[in-house]
Amino acid sequence: MTNIASNAKQHKAVTLWLLSMMGLVALMIVIGGATRLTNSGLSITEWAPIRGALPPLSDAAWLSEFEKYKQIPEFSAEHPDMELGGFKFIYFWEWSHRQLGRIIGLAYALPFFIFLFRGKLPKGHSLKYFAIMGLIGLQGAIGWWMVHSGLQEGMVDVSQYRLATHLGLAFIILGACYWLMKRTQQNFAPQDAGRNFTKRTAILAALIYLQIIAGAFVAGTKSGKTYNEWPLMDGDIIPAGYLIQNPAWRNIFENAAAIQFNHRTLAYIILALAIWIFISAKSRAPHLRGITGGVLGIIVWQVVLGIWTLLAVAPLTLSLLHQFSSILVFISAMGMAWIARYKVMV
């Protein structure tokens, strides 16, 4: 009994750690969205992981940072009349984003090594925990790689390809923390929900992740500020400019009409699949009706919120709420995929 109580306690500690990491990563995603939407991401023009932990502490230091910002294309193209006060505002968002990245790195690494050396990590999974730490470090490098793209001649924003990579990795880290958290529940066994039903839940989670990447391209190309009507796009089901670029594949990633149309269409597909899963749960997995209904509900909310954001021409508050809701959709879909596979043994 003593060993069982001890194992339960150490598993609870690891679970709480991973839950806190999920919270920090979710906060990072939202602050990253605010940094992008306030056009703040290029305000810090250098990557200084150690020295950059402190913001400018004197008037001279602030003026020096402001002068560096004035040298990049974004300043002359979008903020030629900006004064020091405005620069401090956008600098705050980017500095906060980077600072939270440092906090996440420490918040993961320190407990990881403590749990590892004390033998508190679930047996056989230490490398998986180490891999997440590696991904967090890689995320910092990708963040600078993304910012660097916006500092180049002729660029006034970061590359949408690099933005999508950065956001996509953040959700991989979030999902990995969630899945490992579930793995700390030692008393679980395979769930008999039917092979086809289980596959559908996995496909739904994968499509939601793909939709998040598609959303990054919408954000990176500012496509959400175009075609601000629904359900048609400029009076058509498929916008006239869908295949305006050559070669054709570039439209998927660089053409605002195609990017927004694909994002809308994928949302409809996800909603239809969620409805199918909910209906089929009645006969295939009646014990999952609750979770499938919950997932369907939050997907409906996200679709309605997306339409509202589009019609309102993507204001800051609605855009941030839409991004935050994507986190809830993603985690709830992963939770459903887990429950379709496993059940906790009491």
TAPESUL-V32834 format. One record per pair of residues at least 24 apart in sequence whose ideal C-beta (glycine too) atoms are under 10 Angstrom apart, sorted by the first residue. I is the first residue (numbers start at 1). J is the second residue. Records with the same first field share a line. If there is no record, write none. Layout:
I = J + J
This chain:
4 = 186
6 = 120
7 = 120 + 122 + 186
8 = 186 + 187
9 = 120
10 = 115 + 118 + 119 + 120 + 121 + 122 + 184
11 = 120 + 121 + 122 + 181 + 183 + 184 + 185 + 186 + 187
12 = 184
13 = 111 + 114 + 115 + 118 + 120 + 184
14 = 111 + 112 + 115 + 120 + 121 + 122 + 125 + 129 + 180 + 181 + 183 + 184
15 = 180 + 181 + 182 + 183 + 184 + 185
16 = 111 + 181 + 184
17 = 107 + 108 + 110 + 111 + 112 + 114 + 115 + 120 + 129 + 177 + 181 + 184
18 = 108 + 111 + 129 + 132 + 176 + 177 + 178 + 179 + 180 + 181 + 182 + 183 + 184
19 = 177 + 178 + 181
20 = 107 + 108 + 111 + 177
21 = 104 + 107 + 108 + 111 + 112 + 132 + 136 + 173 + 174 + 176 + 177 + 178 + 180 + 181
22 = 173 + 174 + 175 + 176 + 177 + 178 + 181 + 327 + 331
23 = 107 + 174 + 177
24 = 100 + 101 + 103 + 104 + 107 + 108 + 174 + 177
25 = 100 + 104 + 107 + 108 + 136 + 139 + 170 + 171 + 173 + 174 + 175 + 176 + 177 + 178 + 327
26 = 170 + 171 + 174 + 324 + 327 + 328 + 330 + 331
27 = 100 + 103 + 104 + 324 + 327
28 = 96 + 97 + 100 + 101 + 103 + 104 + 139 + 143 + 170 + 173 + 174
29 = 167 + 170 + 171 + 173 + 174 + 212 + 323 + 324 + 326 + 327 + 330
30 = 320 + 321 + 323 + 324 + 327
31 = 93 + 94 + 96 + 97 + 98 + 99 + 100 + 101 + 320
32 = 93 + 94 + 97 + 100 + 101 + 143 + 163 + 166 + 167 + 170 + 323
33 = 97 + 167 + 219 + 316 + 319 + 320 + 321 + 322 + 323 + 324 + 326
34 = 93 + 96 + 97 + 316 + 319 + 320 + 323
35 = 90 + 92 + 93 + 94 + 95 + 96 + 97 + 98
36 = 93 + 94 + 97 + 157 + 158 + 163 + 167 + 216 + 219 + 220 + 319 + 320 + 323
37 = 93 + 219 + 314 + 315 + 316 + 317 + 319 + 320 + 323
38 = 89 + 90 + 92 + 93 + 94 + 316
39 = 74 + 78 + 79 + 90 + 93 + 156 + 157
40 = 87 + 89 + 90 + 91 + 92 + 93 + 94 + 95 + 96 + 97
41 = 74 + 90 + 93 + 94 + 97 + 143 + 146 + 147 + 150 + 157 + 158 + 163
42 = 69 + 72 + 73 + 74 + 75 + 78 + 79 + 90 + 94 + 147 + 148 + 149 + 150 + 151 + 155 + 156 + 157 + 158
43 = 68 + 69 + 72 + 74 + 75 + 79 + 86 + 87 + 88 + 89 + 90 + 91 + 92 + 93 + 94 + 95 + 147
44 = 68 + 69 + 90 + 91 + 93 + 94 + 95 + 97 + 98 + 144 + 147
45 = 69 + 70 + 71 + 72 + 74 + 75 + 94 + 147 + 148 + 150 + 151
46 = 144 + 147 + 151
47 = 98 + 140 + 141 + 143 + 144 + 145 + 147 + 148
48 = 98 + 144
49 = 98 + 101 + 102 + 105 + 140 + 141 + 144
50 = 102
52 = 95 + 98 + 99 + 102
53 = 95 + 98 + 99 + 102
54 = 95 + 99
55 = 88 + 91 + 92 + 95 + 96 + 99
56 = 88 + 91 + 95
59 = 84
62 = 87 + 88 + 91
63 = 87
65 = 91 + 95
66 = 91
68 = 151
69 = 151
71 = 151
72 = 150 + 151 + 152 + 153 + 155 + 156
73 = 150 + 151 + 152 + 153 + 154 + 155 + 156 + 157
74 = 150 + 151 + 155 + 156 + 157 + 158
75 = 156
76 = 156
77 = 154 + 155 + 156 + 157
78 = 156 + 157
79 = 156
94 = 147
97 = 143 + 147
98 = 140 + 143 + 144 + 147
101 = 136 + 139 + 140 + 143
102 = 140
104 = 136 + 139 + 140 + 170 + 173
105 = 133 + 136 + 137 + 139 + 140
106 = 136
107 = 136
108 = 132 + 133 + 135 + 136 + 137 + 173 + 177
109 = 133 + 136 + 137
112 = 136
120 = 184
121 = 180 + 184
122 = 180 + 183 + 184 + 185 + 186
123 = 186
124 = 183
125 = 180 + 183 + 184
128 = 176 + 179 + 180 + 183
129 = 176 + 177 + 180
131 = 176 + 180
132 = 172 + 173 + 176 + 177 + 180
133 = 173
135 = 169 + 170 + 172 + 173 + 176 + 177
136 = 169 + 170 + 173 + 177
138 = 169 + 173
139 = 165 + 166 + 169 + 170 + 172 + 173
142 = 166 + 167 + 168 + 169 + 170
143 = 169 + 170
146 = 220
157 = 219 + 220 + 221 + 222
158 = 220
159 = 220
160 = 216 + 217 + 218 + 219 + 220 + 221 + 222 + 223 + 253 + 254 + 259
161 = 216 + 217 + 220 + 253 + 254
162 = 216 + 220
163 = 213 + 216 + 217 + 219 + 220 + 221
164 = 212 + 213 + 214 + 215 + 216 + 217 + 218 + 219 + 220 + 253
165 = 213 + 216
166 = 216 + 220
167 = 212 + 213 + 215 + 216 + 217 + 219 + 220 + 323 + 326
168 = 209 + 210 + 212 + 213 + 216
170 = 212 + 216 + 327
171 = 208 + 209 + 212 + 213 + 216 + 326 + 327 + 330 + 331
172 = 209
174 = 327 + 330 + 331 + 334
175 = 205 + 209 + 330 + 331 + 333 + 334
178 = 330 + 331 + 334 + 335 + 338
179 = 334 + 337 + 338
181 = 338
182 = 334 + 335 + 338 + 339 + 341 + 342 + 344
183 = 338 + 342
185 = 338 + 342 + 344 + 345
186 = 344 + 345
187 = 343 + 344 + 345 + 346
188 = 338 + 341 + 342 + 343 + 344 + 345
189 = 341 + 342 + 343 + 344 + 345
190 = 341 + 342 + 343
191 = 285 + 287 + 288 + 338 + 339 + 340 + 341 + 342 + 343 + 344
192 = 285 + 287 + 340 + 341 + 343
193 = 281 + 284 + 285 + 286 + 287 + 288 + 339 + 340 + 341 + 342 + 343
194 = 280 + 281 + 283 + 284 + 285 + 340
195 = 284
196 = 280 + 284
197 = 276 + 277 + 280 + 281 + 283 + 284 + 285 + 288 + 292 + 340
198 = 284 + 285 + 337 + 340 + 341
199 = 337 + 340
200 = 273 + 274 + 276 + 277 + 280 + 281 + 284 + 292 + 336 + 337 + 340
201 = 273 + 274 + 277 + 281 + 285 + 288 + 291 + 292 + 295 + 333 + 334 + 335 + 336 + 337 + 338 + 339 + 340 + 341
202 = 333 + 334 + 336 + 337 + 340 + 341
203 = 270 + 273 + 277 + 337
204 = 269 + 270 + 273 + 274 + 276 + 277 + 292 + 295 + 299 + 329 + 333 + 334 + 336 + 337
205 = 295 + 329 + 330 + 331 + 332 + 333 + 334 + 335 + 336 + 337 + 338
206 = 333 + 337
207 = 266 + 267 + 269 + 270 + 273 + 274 + 333
208 = 266 + 267 + 270 + 273 + 274 + 295 + 299 + 302 + 326 + 329 + 330 + 331 + 332 + 333 + 334
209 = 326 + 330 + 333 + 334
210 = 262 + 266 + 269 + 270
211 = 262 + 263 + 266 + 267 + 269 + 270 + 302 + 306 + 326 + 329 + 330
212 = 323 + 326 + 327 + 329 + 330
213 = 263 + 266
214 = 252 + 253 + 259 + 260 + 262 + 263 + 264 + 265 + 266 + 267
215 = 259 + 263 + 266 + 267 + 306 + 322 + 323 + 326
216 = 263 + 323
217 = 252 + 253 + 254 + 255 + 256 + 258 + 259 + 260 + 262 + 263
218 = 256 + 259 + 260 + 262 + 263 + 264 + 306 + 310 + 314
219 = 259 + 314 + 319 + 322 + 323
220 = 253 + 254 + 259
221 = 253 + 254 + 255 + 256 + 258 + 259 + 260
222 = 256 + 259 + 314
223 = 254 + 255 + 256 + 257 + 258 + 259 + 260 + 261 + 262 + 263 + 310 + 314
224 = 256 + 259 + 260 + 263 + 306 + 309 + 310 + 312 + 313 + 314 + 318 + 319 + 322
225 = 256 + 260 + 310 + 313 + 314
226 = 256 + 257 + 259 + 260 + 310 + 313 + 314
227 = 256 + 257 + 260 + 261 + 264 + 310
228 = 260 + 309 + 310 + 311 + 312 + 313 + 314
229 = 310 + 311
230 = 264 + 306 + 307 + 308 + 310 + 311
231 = 264 + 268 + 307
233 = 257 + 260 + 261 + 264
236 = 261
237 = 261 + 265
238 = 265
260 = 310
263 = 306 + 310
264 = 303 + 306 + 307 + 310
267 = 299 + 302 + 303 + 306 + 307
268 = 303
270 = 299 + 302 + 303 + 329 + 333
271 = 296 + 299 + 300 + 302 + 303
273 = 299
274 = 298 + 299 + 300 + 303 + 329 + 333 + 336
275 = 299 + 300
277 = 333 + 336 + 340
281 = 336 + 340
284 = 340
285 = 339 + 340
287 = 339 + 343
288 = 336 + 339 + 340
290 = 339
291 = 332 + 333 + 335 + 336 + 337 + 338 + 339 + 340
292 = 336 + 339 + 340
294 = 332 + 335 + 336
295 = 328 + 329 + 332 + 333 + 334 + 335 + 336 + 337
296 = 332 + 336
297 = 332
298 = 325 + 328 + 329 + 330 + 331 + 332 + 333
299 = 325 + 328 + 329 + 332 + 333
301 = 325 + 328 + 329
302 = 326 + 328 + 329
303 = 329
